[in-house]
C-alpha cells in the first residue's frame, strides 16, 4: 500500500472528503444493483407463480372474485357512483326436471301388454278394459355401420356393327380409391376437423367394428381432399378481403418433415375471419413457417397489389402493423387478461380491494353495456355506446394514466398498465363503428378448435398435410359459423366438385350457398315423418 505524504495540513481534509465521495458512489451503486436484483427476483417470482397458475390452477375466475365478460358467464351490472353496496348474487333457478328428448328424432313404439288370458281382474275376475298407455321414452344409439357400395357399370354390345358401349359413370373425386366414397371421406374429415379425433384413433375405432383401416390411407385421403378443395379456400379468401372488418389471430403448429427445418421447429396457422355481424360468415386459415408480419401483409393484399384498407381487429402483436393501410382495432379481452394475471398474484384476502380488481370492474361495466346492446340496430348500438361506453372508456384511460407512474414497471401490474396504454388509441376505435366488436374473442373461439385438435393429432408429417389442415379447418369453421352441418357439407361438395367448371359453380359450393338447400331437405324429411 502506497504511503501518502502530506505536504500541507489541508490535504488531510481533502483526501477524507474525496474518500467519502468515492465510498458514497460505491454504496449508491451497490444499492441500485441490489434494487435491480430484487426487482428482477420479484419479476421472476411473478412469472413462476403465473406459470404455476396456468399449469395447475383453475381456469375459472370465480375464485378470483372477479367477473368474466365472456358470453358464457354474466358480468356484474353497471354500477353508478351512488349505487348501493353490492349484494351477493344468486343464480336463478333454471327449473327442475329432465328435458324431453329432441322432437326431430324418429320414434319407435314398443308395446308392453298383458296376454289375453291375463286380462282378468284379480279381485272379481271381470274383463279388463285397456286405457291410454303410460309412455316412457329412452334414446338408443345405432353403432356406425360400414357398407360396401358396388358400382355395376352396364356394358352393351351391338351385334350388327360389333361396337361396345358402357353406361356413363358419375364423376368421382377419388376415382380408383376403395375408400373414396363421399360418405366415408366426409365422416373422416368431420371426425378430425370438427370433433378433434385423430386419424390413428379413427383407425382403432374402425378396427373395433371389424373394419381394418390404415392411418396412411386416411392421411392421403385428407391431403387429397384439401388439395381438391383449395379453389374453395382461395375463393373464401377473396370474399373475405371485401369485408369491412377482419379479425385475425394465429397459433403454433408442428410439421415434422419440412425442407430446411428441424422437426421440433414451430410453424404457424394464421386465422382471418369476418366480423360477427357479417351476413355471410367466413373463416380462413393459412399455414406459414413463421409468425413474421409479412405473412399477414401477404394474406391481406389483393392479387392486384392493393392492400386491405378496412378494419383489422387483433391482439397487440406488432406483426399486424405491416398491414399499414388497415385501421387497427385492439382487443379488450387481451387488455383485461393481463390485469387478471396481475390479480392472481395478489393474496386472496386483499384481492377485492386491489388496484387490479378496480380496473377489472371498470372493464366489466364496458362488457355489460355490450351485452345490453345485443340485438339493437347499428344506429341504436352506436347511440348506446356514445351514452354509456364512451364515458367509461374515458374513465379507464384516466385510471391508466394515473397509475402509470405509481406501479412498478417490471411487475405484472406494471406490464398490464403499459400494455393497455399502448393499445388504448386502437382500442377506442370500436366505439365509432357498431360493426366492430369490443374484443377479438370471435377469432379466438375459432382457433380454439385447432388448439384442441392439436392436442390429439400433435403434428403433421408433411407440409402438404398441414396445408390440407388449413383448407379443411377453414371449411369446417365456416360451416359452423353459418350453422351448416360440416358432414352434410363435405358429402355434398365431394359429390359435386368434379362437375364444377366455373366461378359460378364454385360459389354455389360455399357453405352459405348450400345452407338453404339443406334446410329445405330437412323440412321435407320432417314433414314426411
Secondary structure, 3 states (H helix, E strand, C coil): CCCCCCCCCCHHHHHHHHHHHHHHHHHHHHHHHHHHHHHHHHHHHHHHHHHHHHHHCCCCCHHHCCCCCCCCCCCCCCCCCCCCCCCCCCCCCCCCCCCCCCCCCCCCCCCCCCCHHHCECCCCCCECCCCCCCCCCCCCCCCCCCCCCCCCCCEEEECCCCEEEECCCCCCCCCCCCCCCHHHHHHHHHHHHCCCCCHHHHHHHHHHCCCCCCHHHHHHHHHHHHHHCHHHHHHHHHHHCCCCEEEEEEEEEEEEECCCCCCCCEEEEEEEEECCCCCCCCEEEEEECCCCHHHHHHHCECCCCCECCCEEECCCCHHHHHCCCCEEECCHHHHHHHHHHHHHCCCHHHHHHCHHHHHHHHHHHHHHHHHHCCCCCHHHHHHHHHHHHHHHHHHHHHHHHHHCCCCCCCCHHHHHHHHHHHHHHHHHHHHHCCCCCCCCHHHHHHHHHHHHHHHHHCCEEEHHHHHHHHHHHHHHHHHHHCCCCHHHHHHHHHHHHHHCCCHHHHHCCCHHHHHHHHHHHHHHHHHHC
